[in-house]
Amino acid sequence: MKYYVWIVLLCFSMSCANKKQEEKTSKEPVSKKVRLMTLDPGHFHAALVQKTMYDQVDPNIYVFAPDGPEVRDFLSKIESYNSREKAPTQWNVKVSLSDDYLSEMLEKKPGNVMVVAGKNSKKIDYILAAVKAGLNVYADKPLVINPDGFKKLKEAFKIAKENKVLIYDIMTERFESTTALQKLFSTLPDVFGDLEGGTPSDPAISKESVHHFFKYVSGKPLVRPAWFFDVNEEGEGIVDVTTHLVDLVQWEAFPDQIIDSANIEMLSARRWPTILNLEQFKKVTGLETFPEYLKKDIKDGKLHVYCNGEMIYKINGKHAKVSVIWNYQAPEGTGDTHYSIMRGTKSNLIIKQGEEEKFKPTLYVEAKKTEGFGDALNKVLSTDVESEFPGTTAEKIGDNIWKIKVPEVFKIGHEAHFAQVTENYLKYLEEGKLPDWELPNMITKYYTTIEAYKKAIHN
């Protein structure tokens, strides 16, 4: 009972705080506004979508979910955004809690865009139901975690096209400044040359992401639901975080190009567990014991989570490598990290995020021939790079290595990238279509992760 009282009070508080804003916007034609419906928000990314207000989005947001700690955490985060001192949001949350939350959302349909971030096992069924009902979808990755889900995804895209609605997954990493610069430099032949073909042991493009179960989000320790550690619900690491990395391989190596899944050849894939003891599990979930559904993954009293994975594959004839690693907790003063290299005929473009970089992503350009390279680098910095990232410079730190120095204005955090992706999605909704390459490349992206999963579990 106390949980229902808490939710009623919270929603009343949020409604009162935003009453004036609601009255102000109610005169606008509702049909011209994007109206968000958040379904079963089981992951904190659902709240990050609404950490910012958008002119195109109605301030009334509709939440359909089962009662429990996950929806309460979502509501608490929205309330914190509404009540913060600097640039507070003005969301007016309308909450419907029931066991039949999906059917209730489809029956009432108060919005035109479904936002979903939660249990990955259920996500594709939510998406399929939404597009059948004529709703647009804005979904956290991954959209699918197994071969059956991939079949449903292809069906969902087909139905979405027939019903003239859009499915879009939230690819925040495209907006990280060093990644965007790595892509930009790879398109400049005077500095990069052409992307090499690479080999399985020395790929043309590699990406590695290191994540941590215990971390801070919006300044507070992140409490993860216990099901996050169940690969049947969350998906194995090789189909989860790798979605971002496979997306970046496609987006950087073949910008604005349609990539057919027939041009993907999975060469090798493997997976391995991160092992948590009960104390670590308690700290990150708040639970005193392992739930019954995790018993299948417990050996010698410790939880084995298959969240780590690696794949080596060929894409359009180029060798690529993607790997994801999960540790329990980052060392003090650090966080999630990223490593990437693109090998060109004239230079390598390398992103590092280690101790030397103070755990901040940093781009390096490594020349293969130094004669005249500095002049070529300075020329593109003053032209192509200046037009997109003004103020960016290069510092020579070795005989053939330059560190790219990006102005602080471009170094916004992971949480802020959600607003950038959302603005993109809102633009596509207004236009009524995605870029020509985006949809086929989404299918190819998930084809790649699922092929890796199939190969890894049979190794």
Salt bridges, closest charged atoms under 4 A:
GLU22 OE2 - LYS94 NZ 3.66
GLU23 OE2 - LYS19 NZ 3.80
GLU28 OE1 - LYS33 NZ 3.47
ASP67 OD1 - ARG72 NH1 3.66
ASP73 OD2 - LYS77 NZ 2.88
GLU104 OE2 - LYS108 NZ 2.73
ASP125 OD1 - LYS152 NZ 2.77
ASP140 OD2 - HIS45 ND1 3.02
GLU162 OE2 - LYS158 NZ 3.44
ASP169 OD2 - LYS445 NZ 2.83
GLU173 OE2 - HIS414 ND1 3.49
GLU196 OE2 - LYS368 NZ 2.69
ASP202 OD1 - ARG343 NH2 2.87
ASP230 OD1 - LYS296 NZ 2.74
GLU236 OE2 - ARG271 NH2 2.69
ASP240 OD1 - LYS141 NZ 2.71
ASP247 OD1 - ARG174 NH2 2.80
ASP247 OD1 - LYS445 NZ 3.23
GLU252 OE2 - LYS207 NZ 2.62
GLU279 OE2 - LYS282 NZ 3.34
GLU288 OE1 - LYS282 NZ 3.53
GLU292 OE1 - LYS295 NZ 3.42
ASP297 OD2 - LYS296 NZ 3.17
GLU310 OE2 - ARG270 NE 3.37
GLU310 OE1 - LYS321 NZ 3.70
ASP336 OD2 - HIS211 ND1 3.25
ASP336 OD1 - HIS212 ND1 3.04
ASP336 OD2 - LYS215 NZ 2.91
GLU395 OE1 - LYS405 NZ 3.50
GLU408 OE2 - LYS411 NZ 3.23
GLU415 OE1 - LYS51 NZ 2.49
GLU438 OE2 - ARG174 NH2 2.85
GLU451 OE2 - LYS454 NZ 2.82
